[in-house]
Amino acid sequence: MKRKIYNHLLEWKNSEDRKPLVLQGARQVGKTYIVNLFGSKEYANVVYCNFEREKGLANFFSDLIPQNIIKKTSNYKRKEVLPEHTLIIFDEVQACPVALTSLKYLLD
């Protein structure tokens, strides 16, 4: 199924000043589906983290140093995070307010 949001995701990926992306919307409308599809088609690696299902993820945000968060996530998921080639998805991030705050630091 072709979705209009896919083109917006491509624009985001190709943007020179790309920032962390937060998808918001009603429940059960396909946000997780489309971002996983996008990641599988447009990136070499996808690291999917669900904060409602994986309670231990919150521990990765004891400090807000982006390199530490990425390293801990990479080790936990056993997937290499390659800059520009890996999409990290934080699903249900509202369940971990400190993770949501970390997006400000990941921008740097």
Secondary structure, 3 states (H helix, E strand, C coil): CCCHHHHHHHHHHHCCCCCCCCCCCCCCCCHHHHHHHHHHHHCCEEEEEECCCCHHHHHHHCCCCHHHHHHHHHHHHCCCCCCCCEEEEEECHHHCHHHHHHHHHHHC
